[in-house]
């Protein structure tokens, strides 16, 4: 699949996970973290002070309302940048730079996309082609993240 086709499918899959300031858009971001905390509780360790949060706690949290918008914005940016390989890879490296302090398991850079696709499935229909598009995009993203970690002398 071409980068243009991948980008187009990823963008289409985000139609039900829009970002913005309205109640529905803010809820989209909270819904990601509610989904993740409910279905992947082992990942809560990366959220200091929220290690024992339930999906109900996330729903009431201003922190996860803001974090949800940041995460969805990042996914929209990835889909928008995918055709521009140089900028896409630069964004991946910058994302690593912002996350180094959390000492994440390097496998999470790719594993995130399976979680994200599963979340998108809760928001509406997502085709097999859209799933493959996110898998392909995620592989390119995580490969660049791991290369950058290696270049920084960090676990990769």
C-alpha positions in Angstrom: 0.0 0.0 0.0 1.4 3.4 -0.8 2.1 6.0 1.8 -0.7 8.1 0.4 -3.2 5.3 0.7 -2.1 4.5 4.2 -2.4 8.1 5.2 -5.9 8.3 3.7 -7.1 5.2 5.5 -5.7 6.4 8.8 -7.4 9.8 8.4 -10.7 8.1 7.6 -10.5 5.9 10.7 -10.1 9.1 12.8 -13.5 10.4 11.8 -15.1 9.1 15.0 -12.1 10.2 17.2 -12.0 13.9 16.4 -10.2 16.5 18.5 -11.4 19.8 19.6 -12.9 21.8 22.5 -16.5 20.6 22.4 -17.9 18.0 24.8 -17.9 15.2 22.2 -14.3 15.8 21.2 -13.1 16.1 24.8 -14.8 12.8 25.5 -13.0 11.1 22.6 -9.7 11.7 24.4 -11.0 10.5 27.7 -12.5 7.5 26.0 -9.1 6.4 24.8 -7.7 6.4 28.4 -10.8 4.8 29.8 -10.4 2.0 27.2 -6.7 1.6 27.9 -7.0 1.7 31.7 -9.8 -0.8 31.6 -8.3 -3.2 29.0 -4.6 -2.8 29.5 -4.2 -2.0 33.2 -0.5 -3.0 33.1 0.1 0.3 31.2 -1.1 2.4 34.1 2.4 2.2 35.7 3.5 4.9 33.2 1.0 7.4 34.6 2.4 8.6 38.0 -0.3 9.1 40.5 -2.9 7.2 38.4 -1.5 3.7 38.7 -4.7 2.5 40.3 -7.2 4.6 38.3 -10.3 2.9 36.9 -12.1 4.0 33.8 -14.5 5.9 36.1 -11.6 7.7 37.6 -10.3 8.6 34.1 -13.8 10.0 33.2 -13.7 12.4 36.1 -10.1 13.5 35.5 -9.1 16.8 34.0 -5.6 15.4 33.5 -6.8 12.7 31.2 -9.2 15.0 29.4 -6.1 17.1 28.5 -3.9 14.1 27.9 -6.5 12.4 25.7 -6.6 15.5 23.5 -2.8 15.5 23.3 -2.7 11.8 22.4 -5.5 12.1 19.7 -3.7 15.2 18.3 -0.5 13.2 18.0 -2.4 10.4 16.1 -4.0 13.0 13.8 -0.6 14.5 13.2 0.9 11.1 12.4 -1.8 10.4 9.8 -1.4 13.9 8.3 2.4 13.7 8.2 2.8 10.1 6.9 3.3 11.1 3.3 6.2 13.4 4.2 8.7 10.8 5.4 11.3 13.3 6.6 8.9 15.3 8.8 7.1 12.1 10.0 10.4 10.7 11.2 11.4 14.0 12.8 8.1 13.9 14.7 8.8 10.4 15.8 12.2 11.4 17.2 10.7 14.5 18.9 8.0 12.2 20.5 10.8 10.0 21.9 12.6 13.0 23.3 9.4 14.0 25.2 9.0 10.5 26.5 12.6 9.6 27.6 11.9 10.6 31.1 9.2 7.9 31.5 11.6 5.0 30.9 9.1 3.2 28.8 9.7 -0.4 27.6 10.9 0.1 23.9 8.3 -2.5 22.8 5.6 0.0 23.6 6.4 2.2 20.7 4.9 -0.4 18.3 2.5 -2.0 20.8 0.7 1.3 21.2 -0.8 1.0 17.7 -2.6 -2.3 18.6 -4.2 -0.5 21.6 -5.1 2.5 19.5 -6.7 0.4 16.7 -8.7 -1.5 19.4 -9.8 1.9 20.8 -10.9 3.0 17.3 -13.0 -0.1 17.0 -15.0 1.1 20.0 -15.7 4.4 18.3 -17.2 2.8 15.2 -16.5 0.7 12.2 -12.9 0.3 11.2 -12.1 -1.8 8.2 -9.3 -4.4 7.9 -7.6 -2.0 5.4 -7.7 0.8 8.1 -6.2 -1.6 10.7 -3.5 -2.6 8.3 -2.8 1.1 7.5 -2.3 1.9 11.2 -0.1 -1.3 11.6 2.0 -0.1 8.7 2.2 3.5 9.9 3.0 2.2 13.5 5.8 0.0 12.2 7.5 3.0 10.4 7.0 5.2 13.5 8.3 2.6 16.0 11.3 1.7 13.8 12.3 5.4 13.8 11.7 5.6 17.5 13.9 2.6 18.2 16.6 3.9 15.9 16.5 7.2 17.7 16.7 5.5 21.1 19.7 3.5 19.9 21.4 6.7 18.7 20.7 8.3 22.1 22.4 5.3 23.8 19.1 4.3 25.5 17.5 0.9 25.7 16.0 0.0 22.3 
